[in-house]
Amino acid sequence: MTCSQPGEPMIGGFATWRNIPITFDQVDTGSATVQVANYLRVSPNTSISPLAPNIEIGLYAEKTGKTTHTYGPRWSELTTSGGRTQAIKAGVNPTKPDKRNHTYMTVRQDSGNQWDVLYDFNKVGSTTKQLKVLGGNTNRIDVGLEVTGPQYINVPSLANRMQFMTGNKVWQQVATANVAKSVTLPVCSASHKPPNCFTTKLTDNSKFTQWTLSKPRRQAAAPAAATQSRDAAVADLPATFNGVDQQALQACLENDPDNCLGTVPGLSECVATIRICNAAALPSAGEAEDAGADVDVSAADIRARAAAAFDVPGDSVTVEPPVAPAVLKKRSNAADGSGDTAWKVTSTSPTPGLQRTDRRFDGFTARYSAHTGALLEACWGDLCDAS
């Protein structure tokens, strides 16, 4: 990962990369967590501790069985009293490794200290527990790749491009002098061979331009899925949507996404105010959690997965089965996704949540897809009261 301190008040973070194919060995790994997270993380106020409340948005792929895995974006709010995470269902093919560019953003609201989270230039959520932005080196913006179970995973080259928003609402790159790198596996070489190594490169000149990295595996990766034609994706779009030129936006997302805010007519104004700017990325009514997925998971699978993810004993986890299809059919198509077939999992045991720290919080609640086992949403500690 790279850690950057802009050295001035920061009220927005932005990153972009492509949905590359991430592959997993088709072997039984039991209940062990085998996961890849490529993320943007913004910490608005680190004056007291580098582990201050922060917002994380990124792409997550997790091995869920011998031959199955989940893939897609989500965002999280992590604080000193708990956390919460939410899968993102909007976007064009968000759960498909089709090499399409996607954008990840968080922007502080105009009043107060909370931040909105945007995916592909559409708002997908808001924080509740972030701290006031201060001046100086008291905020941080990170971008990086986190791999759990590297011996089972192949991650092809990811090109992360990142910017921050100044207090004057100007997007710019971080100066190289304000960027630090952290790489916890050796660099791949003749003496350090895959799977336990990273390849990394920071393209910087005087400014942070691109952080390119991969985690290779000895075996070859599976063939990449074909990229959907941009013409097909935008054929039925309006010419403008909330003041944004939609044809220009889709072309920019495909070819030059880190400059869209400055080149697409109406986009920067929309992001700053309306924050629903991409007509192609709106969630479709009744959209399935993972189109084409027909793998059902058992209560034992979900219990083991949740216990491993939240680091609690399996016998402390309560699992409630999905609502019967007949009951679901009677429900309205609620926009909040309450009609999803999902396992509900709870525990009152102390847990670190999904945070990678030594802190423990009082219990968690999570929902997992009944079909794929994908994590749909979760909260732990005090943030269960705010979600």
N, C-alpha and C positions, 0 to 999 in steps of 0.2 A: 504494500500500500504506500501511498504518498500522504504525508501530513503537511498541510500548508496553513500558515498564519499570515493573512493578508497585511496585518499591521495597521489596519484601520477598521472602523465599523463595517460589518458585513450584514446585509439584509436579504441576501439571496444566494443560492447555490445552484449550479447547472452542470449536468454531465450528459454525455451521449456515447453510445456504443451499439454494435450490432448484435442481434439475437443469434449468436453462433451455436452450432451443434455441440453440446456437451455430452460425452458418452461415459457409461459405467460398465465395468466388468459384469458379465452375467453369471455371478456366483452368489451363493447364500452368505450374507454377512450378519444374519441374525437381527437383533434389535439395534445394532450399532448405527449411529448417525453417520451417513455418508452423503455429504452435501457440498455444493459450490454456491458461494454468494459473491456476486460482483456488484459493488454498491458505491453510492455517493452518501457521505455522512457530513452533516453540518452541525457544529456545536456552537450555539449563539453566544455563550458566556462561560469561559473557562477560568475566570478570575480566582475561583476557590480551588478547583480541582480539574485536571485534564479529563477526568471521567464525569464531567458535568452532563446535565440533560442534553440530548441531541436528537436529531431527526435523521433517519436512514431510509433511503429508497434505492431499490436495486433489482437485479435479476437473480433468481434462486432456482437451482435444480437439485433434487434430492432423490437418492435411490430408495425406493419403497418396497422392493421385493427382488427376487432373483433376476427377473427379466423386466421389471417395471420401474419407472421413475416419473417424477413430476417436474414441471418446468414452467416458470412464469415470474412476473414481477410482483413485488409487494412493498409496502412501506411500514415503518415502525417508528414509534416514539419511545425513547429509552430515557429514564430518569433515575434519580437516586432513591425513589420510593416505589418503583415498579416500571412496567412497560406495557405496550400493546402493539400488535402487528395486524395488518389487514392485507389480504390478497387483492390485487388489482385486476379487475375483469374488463376494463375499458381498453381501448387501443386496437390497432389492426394486427390481428394474429399475435396477441401478447404471449400466448403459451406455445408458440410454434418456433422452432429453431430455423427460421427461414432466411437468416442473414439480413433481415430488415433492420434499419436504424430505428432506435427508440430514444426518447429524451426523458431525463429524470431531473426534477426541479423542486426546490422548496423556496418560498418567498415569504418574508415577514408581512403580516397584515398591516394595513395603514394605521390602525389604532390598536393599542395594546402590545403585548409581547408574544402573541401566538403566530404561528406560521401555517400557510397553506402548502399543500403538497400537490404537485402536478405531474402527470405522466402523459407524454406525447402532447404537451401543452393544454391539457384539460385537468381541472382540479379533481382530485380523488379523495381528499381528506384534509383535516386540520388538526393541529396539535392542541393540547390543553394545559401543559405543564412546563413550557419553556421559560427561560429567564430573560431578563432585560438585556439588550445589546449594549455593550460598553465600548469605549474607544481603546486604541492600542492593541497589543497582542493578547487580547482576551477572547478571541473566537478562533475557530479552526474549521477547515474544510478538508475532508479526506476523500480519497477515491482508491479503491483497491479490490483485490481478489482474496477471499478467505476460503480455504479448502479443508474439509474435515474428512479423513479417510483417503489421503492422496494416492494410496496404492491401488485403489479401485477406479480411479477417475482419469479421463483424458479431457483437458481443457485446451482447445486450439487458441491461437493468438487473439487476444482481445485488445482493441485500441480504445482506451478511455481518454476522452477529451473533456476538460473541465474549466469552468469559469466561476467567478463570484460577482455579486452585485454590491457596489459601493453604497454608502449612505446617500449618495446623490442619484441613486437608481441608474447607475451606469454599469454595464456588464464588462468585465475585463479579466485578463489572465493574471494569475499570481506571478510575482517576480520570482525567478529561480532561487534567489538568495533566501527566500522565505519558505522553501520547500525542503522537507526531509523525507528520506525513504526508509522503509522498514521491510526487510525480506527475511523470513524466518526459516526457509529451506535453502540449501546451497544452490548456487548458480549451476545449471546443467553444464556438464563438461565431461571430459574423458574419465575423470576420477569421481565425478558425481553424476550418475546416470539416472534416467527416469526409472521408477515413478516418483522418487522423493527429491525432486528439484524443481526450481522455477527458472524460466527465462524472463528477463525484465529489461526494459530500456526506457529511459526518460528522455524525450525529445524536448529540449528546453531553450537553447540559445540564451536569451535574457529573460524569457517568460516561459512558464509551464505551458507546453503545447499539447503533448500527448504522453500517456503512460501506457506502454505496450507490454503485455505479459502473457504467459501461458504456463500450464502445468502439464507437460507431456506424459504419455503413458507408453510403455514398450509396444503394446499392440496398436495396430492402426485404428484410427477413429472410424466410426460408421460414416457412410456417404452422407453428404449434406442434403437437406431437403431443398427442393427447388424454391426459388424466390418468386413470390406472387408478382404478377405484372402490375406495375404502378398504374397503368392505364385502366386495368380492370378494377383496381381498388378505388379510383376516383371518378369513374365514369358517371355515376349518378349524384355526385356532390353538387351543392349549390356553388355559384361563382364566388360568392362571399358568404361568410358565416360569422356573426358577431364582429363584422368589420374587417375580417381577415380574408385575404385572397387565397382561396383554398387550393387552386391549381399550383400557385407559387409555393404554398406551404408543403404540399406533397412532394413536389420536385426537390425542394430544399431538404426535406427529411431524408430523401434517398441519397442526395449527393453532397450536401454540405450542412449537416444539422447543427453544428456548433455556431454557425453564423446566421441561423434563421431569424433570431430576434432582431438582427440589424438589417436584414435584407428582404424579409417577407412583409409586404404592405399590411399594416394594421396589427401585426402580431404582438409587438412589444406593448402597445396600448391595451390590447385585449388581455394579455397576461397580467398586466398591472391592475386591471379593473374587474372585468367580467370573469376571467380565468376559465372559461369554457370556449376554446378557440379552434379546435380541430374537429370538423364535422365527421371525418372518416374514423375517428377514434372514440366516438360515443358508444357506450354499451348498448347492445341490442336487447330488446325485451325478451325475456324467456330464454336467453342464451345459456347453453349448457356450461357446466363448470369446465369441462374439457371435452370438446367435440370429438366424437369418435372413440372416446375411452369407455370400455365396457368391463373393466376389471373391478369386481366387487371385493371389498376388504372385510375382514372379520373383526369382531370385538377384540379378540386376542391380538390381532395385528395392530389395531389402533392403540390399545393399552400399552403394548410394548414400545410402539413408536413414541407416544406421548411421554412415557416414563423416561425413555432415553433422551428425548429432546429437552425435557424440563428437569432432568437429573433428580428424579424422585423415585422411591420404591414403587414397584409395580402394584403391590397390594394396597397402596394409598390412593390409587387412581380409580375414580368412578366413571363408568362409561354408559351413556344413554344411547340407545339405538336410534337410527334415523326414523323420522315420521313415516308411517306407512304410505305407499303411493296413493291409495284411495283417499286418505286424508289430505295429502298434498293437492290432489286434483281439485278439491273443493275450495282451496285457498285462492285468493286473488293473486295476480302476478305482481307481488309487492316489489317496489324498486329497491328496497333494502336487502333483498335476497333472502327474506325469511322463509321463502318457499323452497330453498335448496334442500336436497336430501343430504343430511350431514350427521355425523356422530358428534355428540356433545361430551366433552371430557372435562372433569374437574378433579381437583385435589387440594387439600388444605395443608399439605406438607411444605416445609420451607424449600424454596426453589430459586435458582438464579434467573429463572425465566429463559429468554433466548439471548440474554446478555452474556458476554464473555468476561465476566468479572467474578470476584470472590463474594460479592454481595448476595444475600439471601432475602427473599421476600415471602410474604404470607400467602401461599397458594396460587393457583392459576385456573383459568377456564379457557378451553379451546374448542374449536369446531373443525372437523376434518371431513373432506368429501367422502360420501359413501361409496362412490364409484372408483376414485383414483387414490384415495388416501391423502390427497394434497391438503396441507394446512390452509384453511380458509381465513381464520382469524383467531386471535388469542389475546389474553391480557393476564397480567400477574401483578401481585402487590396492590398498591393503592390505585393504580390506573384501571383496575377492573371497575372502580366506582365512576371513572370518567368516560368509559367507552360505551 
